[in-house]
Amino acid sequence: MKILVTGGAGFIGSHLTELLLHEGHTVTVIDNLVTGRSENLQHLKGHPNLEFIIDTVLNEERMRHLVPHHDIVMHLAAAVGVRWIIENPLLSIETNIRATEVVLEAAETNGTKVLLASTSEVYGKNEKVPLTEDDDSIIGATQITRWLYANTKATDEFLALAYYRDRKLPVVIVRYFNTVGPRQTGRYGMVVPRFVRQALNGEPLTVYGNGEQARCFTDVRDAVRATAELAMKPEAVGEVFNIGNPREISIRALAELIIRMTGSRSTIRYVPYSEAYPAGFEDMRRRVPGVEKLRQLLGWAPRIPLEENLARIIDAMRTEVMNG
Ligand code: UDP
């Protein structure tokens, strides 16, 4: 198939592109390289079935021409990372809402299928365990910029579902839960690359709060496998799916595990939330994906344990740290 991956030079996008090419598809990547990096696709450079366009999805003219030439658009281009969003609120709204509209409008021309990448952030403060796809979004006040992420991605979901219902456009929505793997950068606040880098540099690992908050980390290879399968599955159309590994670990235990696995002398530094984030920031205590829907439709289950994922991330980052 001919597949357009927006945000294909990003962390998840680059792993997805790699998988799709491996499966024999032809892939066009469009990425403006704001948070994506062309090095993420370096190893695929010159691949006969890959075209890489450096541009923004907000370029409507380009998207109107590009999208109808593809069988599926996998729309991963978005402002991601709580830290980046807090620092760039206006650009985040534009990137997350307008860009999705552009994709859906362009897809409507030929009825091109759209897979929309969303996030577990849309559940907001809902700490039900596990979270299933029809659980409530419990989102905080508009004065707290963190909630902009959840709100804009929820709006994207409403938009996609409206195009499905009103215009019969085939759409599939996936909600990623804390996805990790090589090529993820710690620059935008993500905990695993930050901890691994700190451990490799012998610096203290910055655990926010008391570290008892917990997350479920999914190997990016498990996540992109589910994504690609859902995109091909007719029964997934019009539906929302969680993608995540339900195994939970506290942030303190994660820090200890990374120190052990890297053989680092680093200690743990507990950083109060008031120092780590702007005033009024609210951190989720737990966030566990319910993946029964995915299991029922695809027989999907996560295959790669956290330790194996961390080992690969540590290896990749060790090489990077050594090369400066
Ligand atoms: N976190 C931390 N130290 C860091 C970065 C993050 O303790 O240097 C915590 C953060 O407060 C949250 C968890 O790690 O409880 C996961 O954060 P991340 O930003 O990776 O993802 P989130 O689940 O918040 O979207």
Residues whose N, C-alpha, C, O or C-beta is under 5 A from the ligand:
A	BS01	UDP	G189 M190 V191 R194 T206 V207 Y208 Q213 I251 D283 M284
